[in-house]
Amino acid sequence: MTSTTPMTDDLHAQRLHHIASRTFREADGKASIRHALDLANHPSMPNRAINLMPEIFQASMTWPSTDMLCERHRDYLESLRVFDAAVRKERGLEITDEVRAAFETVLFTSRAVEALGWAINSRQNLHSVLIDAEFGLSGDALECRYSNLPDHITLEKRLDLLGGLTFYKLSRKSRAGKGTLHPKVLWGDEAKICSEIVMTKNDGAGRRYASDWHDDDIQGHSFKVFSD
């Protein structure tokens, strides 16, 4: 007969503590992974990978039909290839009629895929084509990134035109302080606080756009945001 050593209360408490700590670490790890995936899937982030996501119907919980999906997906791929070729032809310097027509075709073919109940990351794909171009996305249109700029624009719209989420934030503890400038990502709390901040075009040296000072009562400092 095998004998077992009784577990003391202290040892039991230690094991429970280790289990709880491991559970919290795993939860933090999963949260970090979800955060990274959500950030990578943000529409403003360039991505050459083409992702299809079934939009589950809540009532029936059934996947959308695959009828015509292959054909429409192929049309989308071809339209993206033609748009990429048109942009490269102009070295990304000019929005020609050919570029604009190819762009409109990408919008049309992506909507045809989505009409079947399948979401597609077309905006990320377009950003990837335009990553080195002089023009970018503004809603469902193409606009110059560095010329003929509006006098005022929100941080979110400016970053979407540039095709990314990185901006700069200057924070200071007092009005007399010079503050420190740090690169930030428009995500999570930063997005909640800064997305709709209006910036003014800067015609002098430095970043192209800068905001006025804003108070952050939670952090106890004031800040302003900048963008290229």
Secondary structure, DSSP 8 states (H G I E B T S, - for coil): --------HHHHHHHHHHHHHHHHHHHHHHHHHHHHHHHHT-TTS---S--EEE---TTT------TTHHHHHHHHHHHHHHHHHHHHHTTTS---HHHHHHHHHHHHHHHHHHTTTEEE-HHHHHHHHTTTSSEEEETTEEEESSSS--SEEEHHHHHHHHTS-EEEEEEESSTT---EEEEEES-THHHHHHTT-EEEE--SSS-SEEE--EEETTTTEEEEEEE-
